[in-house]
């Protein structure tokens, strides 16, 4: 498996095919809920063409145009008793032998089997357009018999993305501008070259805003930004962004779109939405979710919090569209004047298999929980730092990829480390979502707000701005190039620290969760190293040498275990790991790091949002934006000489924190290693060629039947 990584480029061609298959499956899933509805009822499905004229074999149903190339069939029926029956289309005046097969909902040209009240899409082959044909039929080629047909009206215009003008600044307001705004489908708005200088007055509560009426007004609704956040929008500089209307809202439910200051009730730039747009239906899956508590606040398009205060207790429900290995966190800010993680009191909620958890955490440092001078510091469970787990789990469930976890706590906790839920004024809160590590501990969060968030937990009237969850096929971006240092002349490596780079960086390269920092070796983000047995190599380590720092104390270690964080492991787990370099043991058998050098750290420049790391196409472009600061002093030097007892693959990591480094390949000869991997790559490519030939033969054999 290690060798197959060298053949990564050979397998890229499969990615497009898999994405197409995923799109087909998503379409089928979205449409599965629309059966039995009349054309004028239910969700928008596209432009209605008509009903099938039914002649034989109970063939019937309604037909829509989804876009220029795609039909949607709803409530379709066919008894499956035809001999050589296909979906059939053509440009002749009526269905007959002059036409072509339209592949079925799976993209195949198999003889049609039985359908009962089914909804699905058919795409015309060879990029043919609906305007180029005159009819769609259920046709038997053997008997040349037409079982059902529907005719395309003359001058028919299928749904296509529509242009809707552009944004221009309004006098007296901040700078707002854009190029063309495109309505891609019934829920999706794309703004090209969008700019907003972020200089709104007052509280700066500027949002993407939609509503009904002749012009923008305060009676509207927030539209999540391109990342799904409902916070006031950030500054933009000629960026192209794609927005999704919230919940079950569609473009037909609104009259205008605006960049709107909610506090000042001012429109800073807007467009009107025509009420007769002929756009494709959205493939977004809408999942209604009803909260059981009276108050609800939508924190992100994928996350909400509900609550109820009764007597001395508060009941809280967190609901999020998360993966099975992800957590939801929510809590009271560490500051009384803003939303701040440091010093916060939070709950971390997740579902592990068939069991739910709501665990009380205390944040004393912006780092995973580590021991500093015998005390636990960082994001630590309350019961680890001498406190109490004050949350009582009530209910939990996972349905339609949505975790719902309900728990309660007293307003004034008996744990002195917990904060009090105040009822006489709004409180600043924090929240986040991210992945769990192998110990079900929260790692560095992927989704979190950058602006202050306030909630009044005791209002006279219930508060509810929540909407249905939505999801669509993930647009997976390519991982940054996996760097390798495969140079026999290199005998020294400089190890510094920098940001992990989001899902395209450390997480994408290694497949591990990240704690936010990663090793940069010779300036590259976690490259794979190739070292030869019998040669001596030096690591010049600059990962921090202050043991009082929970965040920036990272001695370098090399072990046979991929995750690192050796100091955090139990004695039993440490005994299972072979430490190859970077640690010596005291007389009492306690591990002591020996490669702790002064800190050299790359940071995001001030004002740069790390949530946008995935927008960088390459690591090189990302790396150019970073700002380096290095403490004075000579680096710690860790010398190693791999020998025959070393495994073929070992790992460099941090002594204190997990998941910061990656692989070192130990080889007997560089030339043999290169030949070995070239041979493996050739074998892999040969296997792919054989698979393609075999697949083609199967298709050719079937076509001759």
C-alpha positions in Angstrom: 0.0 0.0 0.0 2.9 2.3 0.7 4.1 1.8 -2.9 0.8 2.6 -4.4 1.1 6.2 -3.2 3.7 6.8 -5.9 1.1 5.8 -8.4 -1.4 8.4 -7.2 -1.4 10.3 -10.5 -2.3 7.1 -12.4 -5.5 6.8 -10.4 -6.7 10.4 -10.7 -8.7 9.6 -13.8 -11.1 7.6 -11.7 -12.0 10.6 -9.6 -14.2 12.2 -12.2 -16.1 9.0 -12.8 -16.8 8.6 -9.1 -18.0 12.1 -8.8 -20.5 11.6 -11.7 -21.8 8.4 -9.9 -22.1 10.3 -6.7 -24.1 13.0 -8.5 -26.5 10.4 -9.9 -27.0 8.8 -6.5 -27.7 12.2 -5.0 -30.3 13.0 -7.6 -32.0 9.7 -7.0 -32.0 10.3 -3.2 -33.4 13.9 -3.6 -36.2 12.8 -5.9 -37.1 9.7 -3.9 -39.3 11.8 -1.6 -41.3 13.5 -4.4 -43.4 10.5 -5.6 -47.2 10.5 -5.9 -47.5 14.3 -6.1 -49.3 16.2 -8.8 -47.4 18.6 -11.0 -48.8 21.7 -9.3 -48.1 20.3 -5.8 -44.9 19.9 -3.8 -41.4 21.2 -4.4 -40.3 22.9 -7.6 -39.1 20.2 -10.1 -38.4 22.2 -13.2 -40.5 23.2 -16.2 -43.5 21.0 -16.8 -43.7 19.3 -20.2 -46.8 17.2 -19.8 -48.2 13.8 -19.0 -47.3 10.6 -20.9 -50.0 9.7 -23.3 -50.5 6.1 -22.2 -51.2 3.4 -24.9 -50.0 0.0 -23.6 -48.5 -1.8 -20.7 -49.7 0.8 -18.1 -46.9 3.2 -19.1 -47.7 6.6 -17.4 -46.3 9.5 -15.5 -45.5 13.2 -15.6 -42.5 14.7 -17.4 -40.5 17.9 -16.5 -37.4 19.5 -18.0 -34.8 19.9 -15.3 -32.3 21.6 -17.5 -31.3 21.7 -21.2 -30.3 18.1 -21.2 -32.3 16.3 -18.5 -35.9 15.1 -18.1 -37.4 14.4 -14.8 -40.1 11.6 -14.7 -42.4 11.6 -11.7 -44.9 8.9 -10.7 -43.7 6.8 -13.6 -45.3 3.4 -14.1 -44.6 0.5 -16.6 -45.4 -3.2 -16.2 -42.1 -4.4 -17.6 -43.7 -6.8 -20.1 -42.3 -5.4 -23.3 -39.8 -7.5 -25.2 -37.2 -5.0 -26.3 -38.4 -1.7 -24.7 -36.4 1.4 -24.1 -36.8 5.1 -23.4 -36.7 6.5 -26.9 -36.5 10.0 -28.3 -36.1 11.7 -31.7 -36.7 14.6 -34.0 -39.3 13.1 -36.3 -42.9 14.2 -36.1 -44.0 11.2 -34.0 -42.3 8.2 -32.3 -41.0 5.6 -34.7 -37.9 3.6 -35.7 -36.1 6.8 -36.4 -34.8 7.8 -33.0 -32.2 6.9 -30.4 -32.1 5.2 -27.0 -32.2 7.5 -23.9 -30.2 5.8 -21.1 -32.1 5.0 -18.0 -31.8 6.6 -14.6 -28.5 4.8 -14.0 -27.0 5.9 -17.3 -27.4 2.4 -18.9 -29.2 1.3 -22.0 -30.6 -1.9 -20.6 -34.1 -3.2 -21.6 -36.6 -1.5 -19.3 -37.9 -3.5 -16.3 -40.9 -2.8 -14.2 -41.5 0.7 -12.7 -44.0 1.5 -10.1 -44.7 5.1 -9.2 -41.0 6.0 -9.4 -39.3 9.4 -9.7 -36.0 9.7 -11.6 -34.0 11.7 -14.2 -33.1 10.8 -17.7 -30.2 12.6 -19.5 -30.1 12.8 -23.2 -27.0 11.1 -24.7 -24.1 12.8 -26.5 -25.0 16.2 -25.0 -28.2 16.4 -27.1 -30.6 19.1 -25.9 -34.3 18.9 -25.2 -34.8 21.6 -27.8 -33.3 19.3 -30.4 -36.0 16.6 -30.0 -39.7 16.5 -30.4 -40.8 13.7 -28.1 -39.9 11.2 -25.4 -41.4 7.8 -25.6 -41.5 4.3 -24.1 -40.9 2.3 -27.2 -40.5 -1.3 -28.1 -37.9 -1.8 -30.9 -38.8 -5.4 -31.5 -42.5 -4.8 -32.3 -42.0 -1.1 -33.2 -44.8 -0.3 -30.9 -45.2 2.9 -28.9 -46.3 2.3 -25.3 -46.4 5.9 -24.2 -45.2 9.3 -25.4 -45.1 13.0 -24.5 -44.4 15.8 -27.0 -42.1 18.7 -26.5 -44.1 21.9 -27.1 -42.8 24.2 -29.9 -40.6 27.0 -28.8 -40.1 25.2 -25.5 -37.5 26.8 -23.3 -35.9 24.4 -20.8 -34.7 25.7 -17.4 -31.2 27.3 -17.5 -29.3 29.5 -15.1 -30.5 33.1 -15.3 -28.7 36.4 -15.0 -30.1 38.8 -12.4 -28.1 42.0 -12.7 -25.3 43.2 -10.4 -24.7 45.0 -7.1 -23.7 48.6 -7.0 -23.0 50.7 -3.9 -25.6 53.0 -2.5 -24.6 56.6 -1.7 -23.5 57.0 1.9 -22.9 53.4 2.5 -19.8 51.1 2.4 -18.3 50.0 -0.9 -20.3 47.2 -2.4 -20.0 45.9 -6.0 -20.2 42.8 -8.1 -20.2 41.6 -11.7 -23.1 39.5 -12.9 -25.3 37.7 -10.4 -26.4 34.3 -11.6 -29.3 32.3 -10.3 -28.0 28.8 -10.9 -31.0 26.9 -9.7 -34.0 27.3 -7.4 -31.8 27.6 -4.3 -28.4 28.8 -5.5 -27.1 32.3 -6.2 -23.6 32.9 -7.5 -22.1 36.4 -7.3 -19.0 37.0 -9.4 -16.3 39.5 -8.5 -18.1 40.5 -5.3 -16.5 43.2 -3.2 -17.5 44.6 0.2 -15.0 46.7 2.2 -16.4 45.7 5.6 -16.7 49.3 6.7 -20.3 49.4 7.7 -21.2 51.7 10.6 -22.6 50.8 14.0 -22.2 47.2 15.0 -21.4 46.2 11.4 -24.3 43.7 11.4 -24.3 43.3 7.6 -25.7 40.1 6.2 -26.8 38.6 2.9 -30.5 39.3 3.2 -33.6 38.3 1.2 -37.3 39.0 1.5 -40.6 39.9 -0.2 -41.9 43.3 -1.1 -41.0 46.1 -3.6 -37.6 46.8 -2.0 -35.3 45.6 0.8 -36.5 46.0 4.3 -35.9 44.8 7.8 -38.6 42.2 7.3 -36.3 39.7 5.7 -34.2 36.6 6.4 -30.5 35.9 6.6 -28.8 33.9 3.9 -25.8 31.9 5.1 -22.5 33.0 3.6 -20.5 30.8 1.2 -19.3 28.7 4.1 -22.7 28.4 5.8 -22.2 30.9 8.6 -24.9 33.3 9.7 -22.5 35.8 11.3 -22.1 39.3 9.9 -20.3 38.9 6.6 -16.6 39.5 6.2 -14.8 41.8 3.8 -14.6 40.6 0.2 -12.3 41.7 -2.6 -13.4 40.7 -6.1 -14.3 37.2 -5.0 -16.8 34.8 -6.7 -19.0 33.2 -4.0 -21.9 30.8 -4.1 -24.8 31.2 -1.7 -27.6 28.7 -0.8 -31.0 29.9 0.3 -31.7 28.6 3.8 -34.0 25.7 4.7 -36.8 25.0 2.2 -36.7 28.6 0.8 -36.4 28.8 -3.0 -35.9 31.7 -5.4 -39.6 31.8 -6.0 -40.2 32.7 -2.3 -38.3 36.0 -2.5 -38.6 39.3 -4.4 -35.1 40.8 -3.7 -31.6 40.0 -2.6 -29.6 42.5 -0.6 -26.4 43.3 1.3 -28.2 44.6 4.3 -27.3 46.2 7.6 -29.8 44.7 10.1 -28.9 47.1 12.9 -29.1 50.2 10.9 -31.9 48.9 8.6 -30.0 50.0 5.5 -29.6 48.5 2.1 -26.1 48.7 0.8 -26.7 47.1 -2.6 -29.5 44.9 -3.9 -31.1 43.3 -6.9 -34.8 42.5 -7.6 -35.7 38.9 -8.4 -38.1 38.2 -11.3 -41.1 36.1 -10.3 -41.0 34.0 -13.5 -37.5 32.7 -13.5 -37.1 29.6 -15.6 -34.2 28.0 -13.6 -33.3 24.3 -12.9 -34.6 22.8 -9.7 -32.1 22.5 -6.9 -30.5 19.1 -6.0 -30.1 20.2 -2.4 -31.7 17.7 0.0 -33.9 19.5 2.6 -34.3 17.6 5.9 -36.9 19.1 8.2 -35.9 18.9 11.9 -38.3 19.9 14.7 -36.8 21.0 17.9 -38.5 19.9 21.1 -37.6 23.0 23.2 -39.3 26.4 22.8 -36.2 28.5 22.0 -34.0 27.9 19.0 -31.0 29.7 17.5 -29.5 28.8 14.1 -25.7 29.1 14.6 -24.7 27.8 11.2 -26.6 26.2 8.4 -25.5 22.8 9.7 -25.9 23.6 13.5 -28.5 24.9 15.9 -29.0 25.2 19.7 -32.3 25.0 21.5 -33.0 25.6 25.2 -35.5 26.0 27.9 -35.1 27.3 31.4 -37.3 25.7 34.1 -36.7 26.5 37.7 -33.0 26.2 38.7 -32.2 24.2 35.6 -31.5 24.8 31.9 -32.2 22.1 29.3 -30.1 22.4 26.1 -30.4 20.6 22.8 -27.7 20.6 20.1 -28.6 19.4 16.6 -26.1 19.3 13.8 -25.5 17.9 10.4 -22.3 16.1 11.2 -20.3 13.0 10.3 -20.2 10.1 12.7 -16.7 11.0 14.0 -17.5 14.6 14.6 -18.5 16.6 17.7 -20.6 19.6 18.5 -19.5 22.0 21.2 -21.3 24.9 22.9 -20.7 26.9 26.0 -20.3 30.2 27.8 -17.5 32.5 26.7 -14.4 33.0 28.8 -15.0 36.8 28.6 -17.9 38.9 29.7 -17.4 41.4 26.8 -16.9 39.1 23.8 -17.0 35.5 22.5 -13.7 34.0 23.7 -12.5 30.4 23.8 -9.8 30.9 26.4 -11.4 30.5 29.9 -14.7 29.2 28.4 -16.9 26.6 30.0 -18.3 24.3 27.2 -20.0 21.0 26.6 -18.7 18.6 23.9 -21.5 16.4 22.5 -21.2 13.5 20.2 -22.5 10.0 19.5 -20.2 7.0 19.5 -21.9 4.1 17.9 -25.1 3.6 19.9 -24.2 5.8 22.9 -24.4 9.5 23.3 -22.2 11.9 25.3 -22.4 15.4 26.7 -19.1 16.0 28.4 -18.2 19.1 30.5 -14.9 20.8 29.4 -12.8 23.7 30.7 -10.5 25.6 28.3 -7.4 27.0 30.0 -5.3 27.1 26.8 -5.9 26.9 23.1 -4.3 23.4 22.8 -5.2 19.8 23.5 -5.1 18.8 27.1 -1.5 18.3 28.2 0.4 18.2 31.5 2.4 21.3 32.4 4.4 21.0 35.6 2.1 18.3 36.8 -1.1 20.1 36.0 -3.5 19.5 33.0 -3.8 22.5 30.8 -5.6 23.1 27.5 -9.0 21.8 26.4 -9.6 19.4 29.3 -12.5 17.5 30.7 -13.7 19.0 34.0 -13.1 15.7 35.8 -9.5 15.7 34.6 -8.7 19.1 36.2 -10.4 18.4 39.5 -13.9 19.5 38.7 -17.2 17.8 38.1 -19.0 16.8 34.9 -22.0 18.9 35.5 -24.1 18.0 32.4 -26.8 15.3 32.7 -27.5 13.6 29.4 -31.2 13.3 28.6 -31.7 12.0 25.0 -29.7 11.5 21.9 -30.4 10.3 18.3 -28.9 10.2 14.9 -31.3 10.3 11.9 -30.6 11.5 8.3 -27.0 12.3 9.3 -28.2 14.7 12.0 -27.1 14.3 15.6 -29.6 15.5 18.2 -28.3 15.5 21.8 -30.3 16.9 24.8 -28.8 17.5 28.2 -29.4 19.6 31.3 -27.5 21.5 34.0 -28.3 23.7 36.9 -28.0 27.4 36.3 -25.5 27.7 39.1 -23.2 24.7 39.2 -21.7 23.2 42.3 -18.4 23.1 40.4 -16.5 26.3 41.0 -14.9 25.9 37.6 -18.2 26.2 35.8 -19.8 29.5 34.8 -23.3 30.6 35.8 -26.1 30.9 33.2 -27.4 34.4 33.8 -31.0 35.2 33.1 -31.0 39.0 33.5 -29.0 39.8 30.3 -27.6 38.3 27.1 -24.5 36.3 27.5 -21.6 35.8 25.1 -21.3 32.2 23.9 -18.9 30.1 21.8 -19.5 27.1 19.6 -17.7 24.9 17.2 -17.8 21.6 15.3 -14.9 19.3 14.5 -13.6 15.8 14.4 -12.9 13.5 17.3 -9.6 11.8 17.7 -9.1 8.1 18.4 -9.8 8.7 22.1 -13.0 10.5 21.4 -11.4 13.8 22.4 -12.1 17.0 20.4 -9.5 18.1 18.0 -8.9 21.5 16.4 -12.3 22.6 15.2 -13.1 23.1 11.5 -16.3 25.1 11.9 -16.5 28.0 14.3 -17.6 31.7 14.4 -15.2 34.6 14.0 -17.7 37.2 15.3 -19.3 37.7 18.7 -22.3 35.6 19.5 -24.8 36.5 22.2 -27.9 34.6 23.5 -30.5 35.8 26.0 -31.5 32.6 27.7 -34.5 34.1 29.5 -36.8 36.0 27.1 -40.4 36.8 27.7 -41.4 35.3 24.3 -39.8 32.2 22.7 -37.0 32.9 20.2 -36.8 30.8 17.1 -34.9 31.6 13.9 -34.1 28.0 13.0 -34.7 26.5 9.6 -34.5 23.0 8.0 -31.1 21.4 7.4 -29.8 21.1 3.9 -27.1 19.1 2.3 -25.7 18.5 -1.2 -23.0 16.6 -2.8 -19.7 17.7 -1.3 -17.5 19.5 -3.8 -14.2 17.8 -2.7 -11.1 19.8 -3.5 -7.9 18.1 -4.4 -5.4 17.6 -1.6 -2.3 19.7 -1.8 0.7 18.0 -3.4 2.3 15.4 -1.2 5.9 16.5 -0.8 8.7 14.0 -0.6 12.4 14.7 0.3 14.1 11.9 -1.7 17.6 13.3 -2.0 20.7 11.2 -1.0 22.7 14.5 -0.6 20.5 15.9 2.1 21.7 15.0 5.6 20.2 17.8 7.7 16.5 18.7 8.1 15.2 21.9 9.7 12.0 21.2 11.7 9.8 24.3 12.4 6.0 24.7 13.1 3.2 26.2 11.1 -0.6 26.0 10.5 -1.9 22.6 9.4 -3.7 24.0 6.4 -7.2 22.7 6.7 -8.7 19.7 4.9 -6.4 20.1 1.9 -3.3 20.3 4.1 -2.4 18.0 7.0 -5.8 16.3 7.1 -5.8 15.5 3.4 -2.2 14.5 3.2 -2.2 12.1 6.2 -5.8 11.2 6.7 -5.4 12.1 10.4 -7.3 14.7 12.4 -5.3 17.8 13.2 -4.7 19.9 16.3 -4.0 23.0 14.2 -0.2 22.9 14.1 2.0 20.7 12.0 5.8 20.2 11.4 7.3 22.0 8.4 10.5 20.1 7.3 12.8 22.2 5.2 9.9 24.5 4.5 7.5 21.8 3.4 4.3 20.8 5.2 4.7 17.2 6.6 6.8 15.8 3.7 7.7 12.1 3.6 11.4 11.6 4.2 13.6 8.9 2.7 16.7 8.0 4.8 19.3 5.3 4.2 20.4 2.8 6.8 23.9 3.4 8.1 24.0 7.1 7.3 23.8 9.8 10.0 21.2 12.5 9.7 20.6 15.7 11.8 17.2 17.3 12.7 17.6 21.0 13.6 14.5 21.3 15.8 12.7 24.6 16.4 9.4 23.5 17.9 9.5 25.4 21.2 11.5 24.8 24.4 9.3 26.3 27.1 7.8 23.4 29.0 5.4 25.9 30.7 3.6 26.5 27.4 0.7 24.1 26.7 0.5 25.4 23.1 4.1 25.8 21.9 6.2 23.1 23.5 7.0 20.5 20.9 10.1 18.4 21.2 10.7 16.2 18.2 10.4 12.4 18.6 10.7 9.5 16.1 8.7 6.4 16.9 7.1 3.4 15.1 3.6 4.8 15.8 1.9 7.3 13.4 0.1 9.7 15.7 2.6 11.0 18.3 1.8 12.8 21.5 3.8 10.2 23.4 3.7 12.2 26.6 -0.2 12.1 26.7 -0.4 8.3 26.5 -1.0 6.0 29.3 1.9 3.9 30.7 0.4 0.8 29.1 0.1 2.4 25.7 3.6 3.9 25.9 5.0 0.4 26.6 3.6 -0.7 23.2 5.5 2.0 21.3 9.1 1.8 20.2 10.8 5.2 20.6 13.7 5.4 18.1 14.9 8.9 18.8 14.1 12.1 20.8 13.4 10.6 24.2 15.6 9.3 27.1 14.2 7.7 30.2 14.9 8.7 33.8 15.9 6.2 36.5 12.3 5.9 37.4 11.5 5.0 33.8 9.8 8.3 33.0 10.2 9.6 29.4 12.1 12.9 29.0 12.4 14.7 25.6 15.8 15.7 24.4 15.1 17.6 21.2 13.4 20.9 22.3 14.7 23.9 20.5 13.6 27.6 20.4 10.2 28.2 18.7 10.1 29.1 15.0 6.5 29.5 14.0 4.6 30.4 10.9 1.3 32.2 11.5 -1.6 33.5 9.4 -1.2 37.2 8.9 -3.4 39.5 11.0 -6.9 39.6 9.5 -6.5 36.4 7.4 -9.3 33.9 8.2 -7.9 30.3 8.6 -11.3 29.0 7.7 -10.4 30.0 4.1 -7.3 27.8 4.0 -9.0 25.3 1.7 -9.4 28.1 -0.9 -5.7 28.0 -1.7 -5.1 25.8 -4.8 -1.6 24.8 -3.7 0.5 24.7 -0.6 3.0 27.0 -2.3 0.3 29.7 -2.6 -0.8 29.1 1.0 2.8 29.2 2.3 3.5 32.5 0.7 0.9 34.2 2.9 2.4 33.0 6.2 4.4 35.2 8.5 7.3 33.7 10.3 8.6 34.6 13.8 11.5 32.8 15.4 12.9 33.0 18.9 16.6 33.6 19.3 19.0 30.8 20.1 20.5 27.7 18.4 18.2 24.9 17.4 18.2 21.6 19.3 20.0 19.0 17.3 18.7 15.4 17.1 21.1 13.0 15.4 19.9 9.7 14.2 21.6 6.8 12.4 19.0 4.3 11.2 20.2 0.7 11.3 18.9 -2.7 10.4 16.8 -2.9 13.5 14.7 0.1 12.4 11.4 -0.7 10.7 10.9 0.3 7.0 8.5 3.1 8.0 8.8 5.3 11.1 7.2 8.6 12.0 8.4 12.0 13.2 6.0 13.7 15.6 5.6 15.9 18.6 6.4 14.6 22.1 3.5 16.5 23.6 0.7 16.7 21.0 -0.7 14.1 18.6 -1.0 14.4 14.8 1.7 16.9 13.8 4.1 14.9 11.7 4.3 12.1 9.1 6.4 9.3 7.6 10.1 8.5 7.3 11.0 5.7 4.9 14.1 3.8 5.9 15.8 2.1 2.9 18.9 0.1 2.3 19.6 1.7 -1.0 18.1 4.7 -2.8 18.4 3.1 -6.2 16.7 -0.1 -5.1 13.9 1.9 -3.5 13.4 3.9 -6.6 13.3 0.8 -8.8 11.0 -0.9 -6.4 8.4 1.9 -6.5 8.8 2.4 -10.2 8.0 -1.3 -10.6 5.0 -1.0 -8.3 3.7 1.9 -10.2 4.1 0.1 -13.5 2.3 -2.9 -12.1 -0.5 -0.6 -10.8 -0.9 1.1 -14.2 -0.9 -2.3 -15.9 -3.7 -3.5 -13.6 -5.7 -0.4 -14.5 -5.2 -1.0 -18.3 -6.3 -4.7 -17.9 -9.4 -3.6 -16.0 -10.3 -1.1 -18.7 -9.8 -3.7 -21.4 -11.9 -6.2 -19.6 -14.7 -3.6 -19.0 -14.7 -2.7 -22.7 -14.9 -6.4 -23.7 -17.9 -6.9 -21.4 -19.7 -3.9 -23.0 -18.8 -5.0 -26.5 -20.1 -8.6 -25.8 -23.3 -7.2 -24.5 -23.8 -5.0 -27.5 -23.6 -8.0 -29.8 -26.4 -9.8 -28.1 
